[in-house]
């Protein structure tokens, strides 16, 4: 994890520029937030540790989504290749399924099967894309606000830079109670990350179940059209039924 390496290098006394070069954070998606902390004069190590958590959650979510795809994808591959094996065995038994498959009715069934398989593939792709988009990390105005607060910028100016309304519940609570805004922001960041992680994992687990829907509605009918129908047609052609 690049941001973890960056934070570890800073903790070891390495300069910020060297830590950036050695850790490879410059090529990471959230480097702009880290650069903001550095340019604002805020402790970069605090921002790096938060971004390391963001990076870790993103990695866990990707792993969960990939794992959710494995069973449906493996089942789909099996159901798409197994019919050809069955047709070959049926042909060897003399049922003339190849002739039946390339008859006008057989070609229609073959076209419908291909269409169903393509439809199932497209639906599955959309489901996976939607899950990835939904589990993207939230915007980080609170993190940017914490960075500016640590630099000593006035609250009003910091809120303006981060585009956070002063009427925000967290800000109003800090102003009314006199609570330490920095600690409140840190707590809010931790809470947001935990909520995002839980939501992402739930989405990934739901995906594994939802992907069975196109499998059952499209791939399974395609499997039947490529196995049962040609064999029946071959048997009828030979006059065995």
Secondary structure as GFF3:
##gff-version 3
##sequence-region A 1 241
A	DSSP	alpha_helix	2	11	.	.	.	ID=ss1
A	DSSP	alpha_helix	16	23	.	.	.	ID=ss2
A	DSSP	three_ten_helix	25	27	.	.	.	ID=ss3
A	DSSP	alpha_helix	31	40	.	.	.	ID=ss4
A	DSSP	alpha_helix	44	92	.	.	.	ID=ss5
A	DSSP	alpha_helix	97	101	.	.	.	ID=ss6
A	DSSP	alpha_helix	104	134	.	.	.	ID=ss7
A	DSSP	alpha_helix	141	150	.	.	.	ID=ss8
A	DSSP	alpha_helix	155	162	.	.	.	ID=ss9
A	DSSP	alpha_helix	169	177	.	.	.	ID=ss10
A	DSSP	alpha_helix	181	214	.	.	.	ID=ss11
A	DSSP	pi_helix	215	219	.	.	.	ID=ss12
A	DSSP	alpha_helix	220	224	.	.	.	ID=ss13
A	DSSP	pi_helix	225	229	.	.	.	ID=ss14
A	DSSP	alpha_helix	230	238	.	.	.	ID=ss15
###
